[in-house]
Amino acid sequence: MVAPIAASLLALAFVVYLALDVLRSDQGNERMVQISQMIQAGARAFLKREYMYVSMFVLVIAVLMAIAPLFSDVELGWRTSVAFIFGSVMSGLAGYIGMSIATRANARTTEAARTRGLKGALSVAVSGGGVMGMSVVGLALLGLAITYIIFHGEPVVVNGYAMGASLVALFARSGGGIFTKGADMGADLVGKVEAGIPEDDPRNPAVIADNVGDNVGDVAGLGADLLESYVESMVASMAL
């Protein structure tokens, strides 16, 4: 299992490189920085509240898994419970890392487009998106490899890791998506229809919420969803 761990650590090292590449870029003028910081604050607040409620479900299900052998003949137990929590942590961590960089790459991409043109903007945007993608690959593979090594490849324990990733993906994807669409519709109704403000105008407070939703739903939520799919495809391949 040396190769999977080495590959995952290489992917995470590339994540650090891409993140530093984004953070080294110019943030733009004061107004751009202000709007970007508002989006960052909103996204952090949403994820903090979302992960708080998700952690409650994770702990309840983990406890039920741990005590299940006391009441039935199911092959669960504390090992599966630990792997379940580990999988949920990895999924949440990948989403948080990707969202943190995405909310910092927005103003930098705009400034790069203004000063360096399409090529500069594309470079910053691809680096920002690559953080999410490589975080998914690196954390998913690292978590699965560690689980496999510690628990000697027990199938039910490995499945517990995949279940943890799936639970967080369910909440992150659906919760973020609902918030995104609600904020989008609210911004359009209040801004364009009632106040006559152009779409995505920062004078409309709902536009900030709309951009927050894009980050938590389409970055953190989608990242957790991709991590779930990636983990389960590896588990399915191991089973075959």
Summary of the structure (lengths in Angstrom):
residues: 240
radius of gyration: 20.1
end to end distance: 17.9
largest distance: 65.6
contacts: 849
relative contact order: 0.16
helix: 88%
strand: 0%
